[in-house]
Amino acid sequence: MQANDVVVSSWAELMNALYDIPRTAFQRYRSDFVYRGVAAHSWGLETSLQRLCGDYVNVEGPMLRTFRKYAEPGSIPADTLLVRLAVAQHHRLPTRVLDWTVSPKVALHFATAEEEHYDKDGVVWCVDVRQVRDLLPVPLQNILKDELAFLFSVEMLPDIKSLKDLDAFGTKHGSFALFFEPPSLDARIVNQGAIMSVMPGATLCLNDFLQSYPQIYRRIVVPKELKWEVRDKLDQDNVTERMLFPGLDGLSNWLKRYYGPGPGKPARRNELGTGKTAAPERPIQDR
């Protein structure tokens, strides 16, 4: 566990930890945090590019360039770096981008969706974007002030046209984390309340940045014993694959889990060497 971990033991404690939102100066209950759910508490914030391993630093540029070259006409809505990164990340190309959400329950979905990791405590990372903005280089802070914006949109950085431009900005001004709203490419991005983050260097990891500023983040730990209760209550709240991944694939993934054997129950499989199939422990019902 980390010093910034908050371990909960019930659904009520979990909701209190995630929704302890003070009133703003405008008397609204609006969070300054963005959230990222992961299935195991030991997992960090490495990007999909870093998880690619190998010579990922030198393949990043050619991979993104080739993605742009072979993409169908019109599938990348604008020729800016953040748009290209957002589209590539959305379609599962390894990038230096990390996915976040403005919704605590969407983050909980991703912390509890993978049944193969129900033997591990899950985690919801919570990062205070307002404090992260105060750590941005002054030129970037000024853009947000001029636009009266809380987060960057993909149109706000026209002078950063390439990965080299972004890296050079980091070399000049130091390490930072830039959170931005991706374009509404499809219902998946909209329904997930998607936010993305990027750093000025392929080797930079948000873990290291956050550990240098422990006041700007915390992690809510969801014990493995609590995961099934959280999962079922998210289903009741309609926070499911059917809503977050609209289409037949998301619908099928939700139904597979919803009608599955449940916590601690083995999947139905052939018995080795017998040719017989083990009977299910209970009939499948609507509820």
N, C-alpha and C positions, 0 to 999 in steps of 0.2 A: 504494500500500500504506500501511497505518497502522502506527504504532509497536508496537501490540499484535498484529500479524499474525504467525502462525507458518506458514511455507510448508513444505509437505511435498513429497517427491518420489517416494514409494512407498507402497504399501498398508501395509507394516509401520510406516513412520514415521507414517502417518495414525492407525493404531490406537494407537500409543504416545502420540501427542499427545492423543487423545480419551480414552484410558483410563488415563492416568497419575494414578491415584486413590490417595492415601495412606490408610493405615489410620486409622480413627476411634478415639476413646477407648474405644469398645466393641469394638475389634479387628475391625471390619467394613470392607469396601471399598465404601463408599457415597459417591457424588459429591455435592458441594454445588452442582453446576452444573445449569443448564437450558440447552437447546440450540435453536438455530433455524438451519435450512439455507436458503440462498438461492442462486440459480443464477449470480449475477454478483457479483464482488467489489466492484463500484462501487455496489451497491444498499445503501441504508441501512435504518433501522428505522422508516420512516414507516408510519403506520397506513393501513388501507384507507380510512378517513374522510378523512385528509389527501390521499391519492392521488385522491380524488374531485374535488379542486380546487374552484374556484368559491367560493361562500359556505358552505363546509362547516361552519363554526362555528355558523351560525344554523339550518342544516337538521338538525343532529344530533338535537336534542331532538324536533322534529316527526316525524322519520323513525322514531326509536325508539318514540315514542308511537303512531304509526300501525301500526307492526309489531305492537305489543302489542294494539292495538284489533282488527286484522283476523286475528290468529293464530287457528287452530282451537282450540276449547275443549280444555284439557288439554295443549296442545303446549308451553306455558311452565309448568314444574312448580311454580314458586313465584313470588310477587310481590315479589321483592327485586331491587335494581339489578343485582347481579352475575349473578343467574340470567338476567335479561332480556338483559344484554350477552352472556353466554355463548351463549345460544340464538341471538341475532341474529348473532353472529360465526360460529357454527357453520353457519348457513344463508346465509352470504355477504352479509349486509347490511353495508354500510360502517359500521364502528364505530371507536372509539378503542382497541380491544383488539388486542393482538398475540398470535399463536399461538407456543407453545414446546413442547418435549417433554423428558421426563426421559431419553430414549433417544438416545445419539449416532448410532446407525445410522438411526433414523427421521429425524433431522436430515440425515444424509447422503443419504437418499432424496430429500428435497426440494431438496438442492443438485445432484442429478444426474438428476432426473426429466424435465426439460424439454430435449428434444433440440435445440430451436431455439436454445438458449443454450450449446451445446457448444463454441462458439468463444470462450467466456469462462471465466476461472477462477471456480470456485464458492467459497463460504465457509460455514463453520459458526460462528455466533456462540455463544460460551460465556459465561454470566453466573453469577457466584457468588452464589446466592440468600442464603446465610448472611450475606455482607457487605452485600447489599442490605437485608436485614432490619435491620441495625444503623443504617441511614440513615433508617429510617422514623420518623415522629413518635412520641414516647413513648407516647401513648394506643394507637396501633396495635401497638407492640412489646408493650405490656402485655397486649393481647388474646391474642397468640400465646403469651406466657408463661403466662397463666392457663389456656389450652387445651392447654398442652404440645404445641403444633403447630409444625411446620416451615414450612408454608405456610398461607395462609388457605384456608378452604373458603367456599362461597357463603353459608353460614348465619352466618358470624362477624361480619358488619357490619350488623346490623339497623337501626342508627340512620342509616346512609347509604342513604336510600331513593330518591334521584334523582340525576341528573347535577349538579344545582345543589348538592345536599348534598356531593357528592364535590368539586366545584370549590371550595366554601366551605371545606372542610377543607384544601385546598391553599393557599388564600389565608391561612388562619390559621397553618398550620404549615410552609409552604414546599413546594417541589417534592419528589416522591418517586415511586418505582415500586413498585407493589403487584402481587405475583405470587400467583395463586390457582389452585386446582384446580377446573375446571368440573364440573358434575354429569355423571354417566355417562348422557348422553342416548341414546347408541346405541353400537354396536360400533366405530364409527369413532373416537370419542373415547377409548374404552378401549384399542383396539389401537394408537393413536398415542401413548399415554402423555401425553396432552395436559395442558399447563399454559398459562395465559393471564396476560398482564400488562396493567395499565391505569394511567394517570396522571391526576392531578387537573386536567385542562384539555385541551380538544380540540386546542389548538395545540402542546401540549408533545410533544417527540419524544425517544424513549429514547436516540437518538444523542447528543444534547446532554448528557443526564444522565450517560451512561456516560463521555463524554469528560472530565467534571468529576471522575470517580473512576476513573482508568485501571487501578487495582489490582483492580477487581472484574470485569474481563472480558478476554477475548482472542478472536481470530478465527483459526480454522484455515483456511488457504487451500488449496483443492484445485485444482491446476493443470489446465487444460483437457486437457492430454495424458494425465492420469490418470483422467479422468472415466469413460471406458468400462470400464476395469478395475474401478473402484469400483462402477459400475453392475452389471456382471456378477456380482461377488462378493456384492453385496447381494441380487441375485436368488437366488443359491445359498443365502444365509442366510434366504431367505423374507421379506425386507424389500421388499415389492412393493406395487403398487397393489391387487392382489387381497386382501392382508391389511389394508392401511391404509385402504382404501375398500371395505369389504365390499359386495358386490352386483354386478350385471351390468355397471355402468359401470366400476367398478374392475377387474373381470376383463377387460373389453374393452381398457381402456387398457394393462394389463400385456401382454396377448397382442399388441397392435399393436406395442409396442416389442420384445417378445421375438422375434417372427417378422419384424421389420422388417429393413431392409437393413444395419443396423449402422453402425459409425463411418466417417464420410467418404463414405458411399455415397448417391448421389442417389435420391430416391423415384421410383417408376415413374410416368410421366406421359405424356400425349399430346404428340407432337411438333407444334409450331405449324404449322398449314397443311397437314399431311400426312394427318391422320386416322389415323395409325399410332401404336401404342403401343409404346414402347421395351420390349424384353425385359428381364426381371430378370437380374441378373448371376450369380445362383446359384439353384438350386431351393430352395424353402423346406423345411426339414427340422425334425424334432423338436428337434434340438440343433445 
